[in-house]
Amino acid sequence: MNLTEFNQSDRCEHFSCPERSVSPAVYILLYVCSAAVVLLTVCGNLLVIISVFHFKQLHTPTNMLVLSLAVSDFLGGAFVMPPMLSWLIESCWILGEDFCIVFFLISRFLGIFSVYNIALVAVDRFLALSNPFLYMNAMSVRNMCIVVYSNWCMCMVYMVAFYYFNEIFRFSGMCPGECFLLSNEFWAVVDLVIAFIFPLSVIIILYTRVFIIAKKHATAIRKLKNHTRPKTQKITSDSMESERKAAKVLGILVSVFLVCLLPYFIYSLLGDLIEIQATTLHELIFFTFLNTTINPVIYALFYPWFRRCIKVIITLQIFQTDSALINVFL
């Protein structure tokens, strides 16, 4: 059974909607903290978007995937996290039936797109490390943009098909409002396979291979550095080390994504066997979007070029002539 897909009797069997009793001070603090999380998510991903889009040096195939993920995370922070956090604080859906429909359309689309975007990151790193020369010759920025656009389009087509073939939106009178959707058993299984099992299998299998290859590269780089090398060997060593470092940082991003998604994924598989309260279910759903806040922090911690980009943007140097040509790798 999919996470948010229950009929009324199923909901009563699985969880209830307890009322929360909190003081006004705690209530205000919860909303202030929620606003801070949303602001961090939106501003952090906006900095990533501006950086990759503006600076010419960052126009690489891999960074097109980073840009695509940042756009998805930005939209999630702007349009999904605010109603989601309100849902958590209020313990009920208070935004009405129409916005419930919009919320599910956006959140489901962005959720599926993010999973496949991360899968593309895994494919990109695997190809770059397993056959770097073929990768450099075959994968251009233009080709990667086509891949990214195709991913957006395919996810959109799937979402349209999913909502077309299901009796989906119901708005109940529980506590006093609750937002959920229905799907038949066939589409629940299809959705589980397409949205979770297949892309997660690709991510886990390919990144396992990536770490094995990266370990071999590290050994080869150490051997090259221990000998006097001609220029071509030095270039090969630098290229291998660069790809290995990129794989390491993106591996951290993928790992965080999997940790955030895992509780949602486990309950999707075992939902019929686990009884939880509605508030816990909402928290599980929110946890899947928490990586949208964490991703820019990962870039800031592990990408020196991103920190330099932030400095250029904040100091308004970005508005100077030829600012797009600034070397952010110095």
N, C-alpha and C positions, 0 to 999 in steps of 0.2 A: 504493500500500500504506500502510495506516495505521501510525502510529508503533509501537504496542505490539502489533501484531497479526501474529504470525508463527507458522508451524508449526515443528517442530524442524529440518527440513532447511533452511528459509528462514533460521533463526537462524544456522546454521553457515555459510551462504553469505555472510551480511551482516556478522556480527561474532562475536567470541569473548569468553570470560570470563577475562581474565588475572588471576592472583593478585597481590595487592598485598603488598609487603614494606615495612613502615614500623616505625619504632622505637616502643616503648611511649609515649614522651613525645609524639611526633607524633600517635599514635593518640588519646591522651587530649585533646590540644589540639583535634583535629578534632571530637570529641564536645562539648567545652566551647563551641567556636565555633558548633556546630550548635544547642546548647541556647540560646545567646544569640540566634541568628537566630529560633528558634521563639518565645522569650520576647518579643522585640521585635515580632514579627508579631501574636501573641495580645494583648499589652497595648496595642499601638498601635491595633489595630482595635476592641478593647473600649472604649477611650477615645472613639473615633468613635461607636460604638453608643450609649454612655451619653449623650454630648453631644447627638446628634440626637434621641434618644428622650426625654430629660429636659427640655431647654430649649424652652419654647413658641415662642420666636422662630425656632427652627430647623425648625419644622414647616411646611416648604414642599414643593411638588411635587418640585423638583429634589433636595432633601435626602432625600426618600424613596428616590430611586435611590441616593444616597450611602449611606444606611443599609442598603439591600439589598446593595450591593456590600461594605460593611464586614462584614455578617453572613456573606456568602460567604467573604470573606478570613479572617475569624476562624475559621470552620470548617476552611478549608484549612490555616491555621497550626496548629490544634489536632490535626487528624486525618490530614492528608496529608503535611505537611512532616516530622514526626518519622520515620515509616517511610521516606520518600523520602531523607532525609539518611542514615539508617542504611544504606539500600540503596547509596548512593554511597560511604560509608566502607568498608563491608564488601565491596563489589564483587559481592555476591550477595544474594539474598533469604533472610533467616534467620528470618522471622516465621511461617512455616508456610502451608499451603494455605488454611485458613479465613480467615486475616487477609488473604491475597492477594485473595480474593474481595471482602471488605469494602473493602479499599484501592481496588480498581479501581472498585467501585460509587460510592464517595464521590468519588474524584478525577475520574472522568469526568463525573459529574453537576456537580460544582462548576466544572470547567473549561468545560463547555458553558454553564452558567448565567452565569458571569462574562462570557463572550463576548457573550451576548445582553443582559446588563445594561449593558455598555459600549455596545452598539448602541442601547439605549434612551436612554442619556445623549446620544448623538449626535442621535437623533430629538428629544429634549426640547430641546436647545440650538438645533437648527435651527428648530423651531416657535416657540420663545421669541424668536428674533432675526428670523425672517422675518415673523412676524405677532404682535407682542407683545400687542396689545389682545385679539385672539381667544384667544390663549394664556391670558391672565390670567382671561378670562371662562369659558373652557371647562375649563381644567385646574385642578382643586382637589386638595387633599391626599387626599381620599377617592378621587377618580378615579385618582390616581397609585398609591394603595395597591392598587386593583383591578388595575391594569396589572402591578404588581410581583407580586402573588399569582398572576396568570395566567401570568407568566413562569416562576415556580417550578413551577407545575402542568404547563405544557407541556413544560418540560425533563424533568420527572420521567416524564411519559408517554412521551416519546421514548426515554429511557434504558431504561424497562421494555420497550418494543417492540424496541429494539436488542438487549438481552440475551436476549429471548425467542426471536428468530429466528436466533440465532447459537450455534454450539457454541463456547463462549467460554473457560472457564478450564481451563488445563492447568498442572500443576506438574511441572517437569522435575527430573532428578537432576544437573543441571550445577552444579558448583562451590560447594557441593553442592546448592543450591536456586535456582531462578529463577522469577520470577512474570511471566507474560505471558498474553495472551488471543488467541483466534483469531476471525476473522470471514470470511464468504465474500466473494467479490469484489464482488458486487452491493452488500452492506451496507457494504463498505469505501468504495465510491464515494459511496453515499448519505450516510454519516457525514462524509466529507470535505466534501461540498457543504453539508450542514445545519450541521455544527459549525464550519466554517471559512470556506469560500468565500462563502456568502451573508451571514452577519453581518459579516465583514470588509469585504465590498464595500459594505454599508450604512454602516459606520463611516467608511471612507475617502471615499466619495462625499459623505455628509452633512457631515462635518467640513471637507471642502474648500469646500463651500458656506457653512458657518458662518464660516470665516475670511474669505471674500470679503465676506459681509454685515457681519462685525465691522469690517472695514476701511472699508466705506462708513459705518457708524455712527460710527467714530472721526472721519472727515472731517466728518460732520454735526454732531457734538458740538463740534468746534473752531469751526465756523461759528456755532453758537448761542452759544458762550461769547464770541465776538468782538463780539456785539451786545447792546444792552440788551434784556432779554427779559421778557415778561409771565410771571406765575406758572405758567401752563399749559405754556409752553415750557420753563421751568426743570424742571418735573416730568418732562416728556418726555425732556429731556436727561439727568437723573439716572437715569431708568429705563433708558434706552438704555445709559448707561455701566455701570450695575450688571449688566445682562445681558451686556454685552461682557466685563467682568472675569470673570464666572462662566464664560463660554465659554472664556476664556483659560486659567483654572486647570484646568477640566475637559479642555481640549485637551491640556494637559501630561500629565494622568492618562491620557488615551486614547493619547497618543504613547508613553508609557512601557509601557503595556500591549501596544501593537503591537510595540515593540522586543523585549519579552520573549517574545512569541508567534511572532515572525517565524522564528527558527531552527527551531522545531517545525513551523511551517507549511511551510517550504521542504523539510524532510526528508519531510514527509507527501506532498508532491507528487513528490519526486525520490528516494524511498526505494529504488526498484529500481535506480537508477543510482549510488547512493552506498554505499560500504562503510565502515562505522565500527565501532569496538569497542563492546561492551556498556556499558562505563563512560561512553563519550561519549554514547551514547543516553540513559542515565540522567541525565546532566548536562543534556541538551537538555530532557528532561521536567521536571526540577527548575527550569530557567530559566523555564519558563512560569508557575510559581507564585511566582517571585521578586517579581512586582509586588504580591503580597499583603503583602509586607514594606515595599515602597516607598510604597504609597499613603498610609498615615498620615503618612509623612515629608513627602509633597507637601502634605497638608492643613496640617501644622504650619508649613511654610515659606511657604505662600501664603494661608492663611486666618487672619487675626488673631482671628476669633471662636473658632477651634479652640484657639488658644493660651490665650485667656481661659477657655475651658471647662476645659482641662487644669488651669489654676491653681485654678479653683473646685473641681474634683473632688479634686485632690491635697491641698488645704487643708481638705477635708471640709466646705466651705460648702454642698455639695450636700445635706447632711442638714438644713439649716436650713429653717424654715417659709417657704413661698413662694419657694424657691430656683429653682423652674422658671420664675419670672417675671423672673429677673435679666437685665438687658440686656447681652448678650455682644457687642454691636456698638459699645459706647462706646469 
